Amino acid sequence: MSERDENYEVPNRVVETMPEPMVSVRTITFNHGKYIEECIESVLMQETDFPFEHLIGEDQSTDGTREIVLRYSEQYPDRIRVITADRNVGIRANLQRVRRAFRGKYLAFCEGDDRWTDRRKLQKQVELMEADVSVAGCFHHTEQEFMEDMGREPRLFGDHGDKRRLSAEDTITAWAICHTSAFMYRADLPLDTELSKGIESGDMLLFSMVAKFGSLACIPEVMSVYRKHKGGITMEYGAGVKFHRNRMLMLDRMDQLHGYKYHQRVMEVKELHQREIARIEASEGSPGLVRRVLDKAKRMTQRTKR
């Protein structure tokens, strides 16, 4: 049986009662039992003058998440679509099966351990994008909340000062320009999803892909919360050598995506990751490797500036 055949959608009435949703909201969840109710409620509370559907990819959780999601799908059969399988398929396959089910003119995200905090979030973003066809995507500020005694203060994501429009070049950075829970983009953009294969930082590459077709508009308001906790995806991948090498691979894909138009910027950001690799290797007692990494980064930068 193929992956597509074993995935299934829990019975609902969404397609029947909502033939043309303005927005498809995506939630990917696995073992988010502590947070999933808040996530779903934050989507359901949205006040809009247009229809929107909520697609939830549930990946055979073992902590009660699945039962909560199925209960909500029964309570809101005209709004919630649950796509799942009778086994755990992993995050990438979960993402792909939900992506295939999108129907909205715009796509928005609220993963299972995140939540929206503004009842008019979707309304504000759609109004902005309907009014300006040059905007390919938009985002807002997000509060990053550190959980489980991680000993860190909350911080703001997506704040770019007075800058309200970001370009494709602005997406080529060491860290994401915004959080996924803040992002919305036009569903009809012909994105080259093949470029994302093997990339852990899929959100950063997505932002850059969307920016290829227009500006990214910032709404300077906090409208979502991003929880950082020990069971989250970013904690799973960590920030070691593997993390930085994957970011460098992502930057190479961005370079290719934009036809090497921003090659110098790509190389400058890659050098930052090279330096982090060197620092990590030094802490692990590999000075010879550190020197080779730094020398390579220096040569790459010099070639770019000629």
VMD Tcl script that draws the C-alpha trace (Angstrom):
set ca {
  {0.00 0.00 0.00}
  {1.39 3.43 -0.93}
  {1.80 6.33 1.48}
  {-1.01 8.20 -0.23}
  {-3.37 5.20 0.08}
  {-2.82 4.64 3.80}
  {-3.40 8.30 4.68}
  {-7.03 9.21 5.15}
  {-9.23 12.14 6.09}
  {-11.57 11.79 9.05}
  {-15.20 12.21 7.84}
  {-16.39 15.83 7.93}
  {-18.65 18.28 6.06}
  {-16.12 21.03 5.38}
  {-15.81 20.63 1.60}
  {-19.59 20.35 1.28}
  {-20.47 23.38 3.40}
  {-17.40 25.47 2.49}
  {-16.69 25.00 -1.24}
  {-14.31 27.98 -1.51}
  {-12.47 28.85 1.69}
  {-10.52 32.09 1.63}
  {-7.86 30.65 3.96}
  {-6.59 27.15 4.71}
  {-5.00 26.99 8.15}
  {-2.45 24.20 8.67}
  {-1.66 22.53 11.97}
  {0.92 19.74 12.21}
  {0.84 17.90 15.49}
  {2.50 15.01 17.27}
  {2.51 14.55 21.05}
  {1.36 18.11 21.75}
  {-1.10 17.03 24.43}
  {-0.18 19.94 26.71}
  {-0.81 22.55 24.03}
  {-3.09 21.29 21.25}
  {-6.38 22.48 22.77}
  {-5.08 26.05 23.02}
  {-3.84 25.82 19.44}
  {-7.19 24.67 18.04}
  {-9.19 27.12 20.17}
  {-7.00 30.00 18.96}
  {-7.90 29.12 15.36}
  {-11.60 28.60 16.11}
  {-11.81 32.01 17.83}
  {-10.90 33.86 14.63}
  {-13.44 36.53 13.64}
  {-13.59 36.91 9.86}
  {-15.99 38.00 7.14}
  {-14.82 35.10 4.96}
  {-14.80 31.29 5.34}
  {-11.67 29.46 6.45}
  {-10.89 25.79 7.03}
  {-8.60 24.23 9.61}
  {-6.52 21.27 8.40}
  {-4.88 19.21 11.13}
  {-2.23 16.61 10.35}
  {-2.26 14.24 13.34}
  {0.66 11.79 13.35}
  {-0.49 8.95 15.63}
  {0.35 10.68 18.91}
  {0.68 8.62 22.08}
  {0.01 11.29 24.72}
  {-3.68 12.02 24.17}
  {-3.22 14.54 21.33}
  {-4.99 12.27 18.84}
  {-8.05 11.88 21.04}
  {-8.29 15.65 21.58}
  {-8.00 16.36 17.85}
  {-10.66 13.76 16.98}
  {-13.00 15.20 19.61}
  {-12.68 18.67 18.10}
  {-13.25 17.30 14.60}
  {-16.52 15.78 15.80}
  {-17.58 19.05 17.43}
  {-16.69 21.20 14.40}
  {-17.35 19.04 11.30}
  {-17.99 22.16 9.19}
  {-14.62 23.74 9.99}
  {-12.02 21.10 10.91}
  {-10.47 18.54 8.57}
  {-8.19 15.93 10.16}
  {-5.75 14.06 7.95}
  {-4.00 11.09 9.51}
  {-2.97 7.44 9.21}
  {-3.01 4.45 11.52}
  {0.73 4.71 12.05}
  {3.30 7.41 12.63}
  {4.56 8.70 9.25}
  {7.00 11.37 10.43}
  {6.95 15.14 10.14}
  {7.79 15.45 6.44}
  {5.17 12.98 5.26}
  {2.68 14.61 7.62}
  {3.43 18.01 6.09}
  {3.10 16.68 2.56}
  {-0.26 15.00 3.05}
  {-1.75 18.15 4.57}
  {-0.22 20.31 1.83}
  {-2.02 18.23 -0.79}
  {-5.35 19.05 0.89}
  {-5.06 22.87 0.86}
  {-7.95 24.66 -0.91}
  {-7.72 28.27 0.27}
  {-6.63 31.32 -1.66}
  {-4.23 31.98 1.22}
  {-2.33 29.60 3.50}
  {-1.63 30.19 7.19}
  {0.01 28.12 9.93}
  {-0.46 27.32 13.60}
  {1.44 24.23 14.66}
  {0.25 22.07 17.53}
  {2.41 23.69 20.20}
  {1.80 27.29 19.07}
  {-1.21 29.55 19.46}
  {-2.68 32.72 17.98}
  {-3.52 35.55 20.38}
  {-5.50 38.01 18.23}
  {-9.07 37.20 17.19}
  {-8.67 39.24 14.01}
  {-5.28 37.89 12.93}
  {-6.59 36.21 9.77}
  {-8.87 39.15 8.95}
  {-6.02 41.68 9.21}
  {-3.68 39.62 7.04}
  {-6.24 38.90 4.34}
  {-7.33 42.54 4.19}
  {-3.72 43.61 3.69}
  {-3.07 41.10 0.92}
  {-6.38 41.69 -0.85}
  {-5.57 45.40 -0.96}
  {-2.07 45.01 -2.42}
  {-1.39 42.42 -5.12}
  {2.34 43.17 -4.95}
  {2.48 41.48 -1.54}
  {3.23 37.76 -1.90}
  {3.19 37.02 1.83}
  {2.76 38.76 5.15}
  {3.62 38.21 8.78}
  {3.40 39.85 12.19}
  {5.29 39.83 15.47}
  {5.39 36.67 17.59}
  {6.24 36.25 21.25}
  {8.70 33.44 21.85}
  {7.85 31.74 25.12}
  {10.38 29.45 26.80}
  {8.76 26.55 28.65}
  {9.64 24.00 31.32}
  {12.10 26.05 33.35}
  {14.41 26.69 30.42}
  {15.61 29.77 32.30}
  {15.18 32.28 29.48}
  {13.04 35.40 29.16}
  {10.42 35.73 26.39}
  {11.57 37.54 23.26}
  {10.02 39.03 20.16}
  {10.15 37.40 16.73}
  {9.64 39.23 13.45}
  {10.39 42.77 14.62}
  {12.18 44.71 11.86}
  {11.86 48.18 13.32}
  {10.28 50.67 10.94}
  {10.72 48.38 7.95}
  {7.30 47.22 6.75}
  {8.23 45.53 3.47}
  {10.92 42.87 3.15}
  {12.50 41.66 -0.09}
  {13.88 38.30 -1.20}
  {17.36 39.48 -0.24}
  {16.12 40.19 3.30}
  {15.22 36.51 3.71}
  {18.86 35.46 3.32}
  {19.85 35.62 6.97}
  {21.27 33.45 9.73}
  {17.90 33.37 11.49}
  {14.29 33.42 10.30}
  {12.68 36.78 9.54}
  {9.52 35.70 11.39}
  {7.91 32.70 13.01}
  {5.80 30.24 11.03}
  {2.73 30.97 13.18}
  {2.83 34.55 11.86}
  {3.12 33.77 8.16}
  {0.48 33.82 5.43}
  {1.04 33.61 1.69}
  {-0.77 33.28 -1.63}
  {-1.54 29.64 -2.36}
  {-1.28 29.97 -6.15}
  {2.44 30.82 -6.16}
  {4.43 28.22 -8.16}
  {6.89 27.30 -5.41}
  {9.71 24.89 -6.21}
  {9.20 22.51 -3.28}
  {11.93 20.18 -4.56}
  {14.45 22.68 -3.18}
  {13.30 21.89 0.36}
  {14.34 18.23 0.29}
  {16.83 17.53 3.05}
  {16.38 20.98 4.60}
  {15.53 21.16 8.30}
  {14.81 24.92 8.24}
  {11.86 24.58 5.90}
  {10.20 27.76 7.12}
  {13.17 29.96 6.20}
  {13.33 28.52 2.71}
  {9.56 28.94 2.33}
  {9.80 32.64 3.22}
  {12.49 33.08 0.57}
  {10.51 31.14 -2.04}
  {7.46 33.33 -1.48}
  {9.55 36.53 -1.55}
  {10.72 35.62 -5.05}
  {7.23 36.60 -6.26}
  {6.70 39.81 -4.30}
  {7.32 41.63 -1.06}
  {6.69 40.27 2.43}
  {4.62 42.73 4.46}
  {5.00 43.08 8.22}
  {2.10 43.95 10.51}
  {3.82 45.36 13.64}
  {1.54 43.65 16.15}
  {2.03 40.58 18.35}
  {-0.60 38.08 17.24}
  {0.88 34.67 18.06}
  {2.97 32.79 20.61}
  {5.79 30.41 19.72}
  {6.55 27.97 22.49}
  {10.11 26.76 22.86}
  {10.11 23.48 24.80}
  {12.17 20.35 25.13}
  {9.88 18.30 22.88}
  {9.82 20.83 20.02}
  {11.26 20.32 16.54}
  {13.97 22.96 16.94}
  {15.11 21.41 20.19}
  {15.25 18.02 18.50}
  {17.57 19.29 15.78}
  {19.61 21.39 18.21}
  {22.23 23.93 17.19}
  {25.33 21.80 16.77}
  {27.58 21.23 13.76}
  {24.85 19.31 11.92}
  {22.45 22.22 12.39}
  {24.87 24.77 10.93}
  {25.82 22.54 8.00}
  {22.16 22.11 7.16}
  {21.68 25.87 7.28}
  {24.55 26.23 4.82}
  {22.88 23.72 2.52}
  {19.70 25.77 2.78}
  {21.62 28.91 1.83}
  {22.97 27.14 -1.25}
  {19.38 26.32 -2.21}
  {18.39 29.96 -1.72}
  {21.29 30.99 -3.93}
  {20.03 28.64 -6.63}
  {16.42 29.78 -6.12}
  {17.26 33.42 -6.83}
  {19.59 32.73 -9.73}
  {22.68 33.71 -7.68}
  {21.49 37.33 -7.67}
  {22.33 37.63 -3.96}
  {25.39 35.41 -4.00}
  {27.59 37.74 -1.95}
  {25.00 37.94 0.81}
  {24.66 34.15 0.77}
  {28.41 33.74 1.19}
  {28.52 36.26 4.05}
  {25.80 34.39 5.95}
  {27.47 31.05 5.25}
  {30.65 32.42 6.78}
  {28.75 33.08 10.01}
  {27.76 29.43 10.12}
  {31.32 28.38 9.32}
  {32.50 30.37 12.31}
  {29.93 28.72 14.55}
  {31.12 25.32 13.38}
  {34.68 26.37 14.20}
  {33.64 27.52 17.66}
  {31.85 24.23 18.35}
  {34.79 22.18 17.08}
  {37.14 24.23 19.28}
  {35.02 23.49 22.34}
  {35.29 19.81 21.45}
  {39.07 20.01 21.17}
  {39.68 19.89 17.42}
  {41.89 22.96 16.72}
  {43.26 21.62 13.43}
  {39.76 21.25 12.05}
  {38.85 24.69 13.37}
  {41.72 26.26 11.45}
  {40.70 24.50 8.22}
  {37.08 25.60 8.60}
  {38.04 29.24 9.21}
  {40.52 29.25 6.31}
  {37.86 27.85 4.00}
  {35.34 30.49 5.12}
  {37.91 33.23 4.51}
  {38.73 31.96 1.01}
  {35.04 31.73 0.11}
  {34.43 35.31 1.20}
  {37.48 36.63 -0.66}
  {36.37 34.96 -3.89}
  {32.93 36.52 -3.55}
  {34.29 40.05 -3.08}
  {36.57 40.01 -6.12}
}
mol new
graphics top color blue
foreach p $ca { graphics top sphere $p radius 0.5 }
foreach p [lrange $ca 0 end-1] q [lrange $ca 1 end] { graphics top cylinder $p $q radius 0.2 }
display resetview
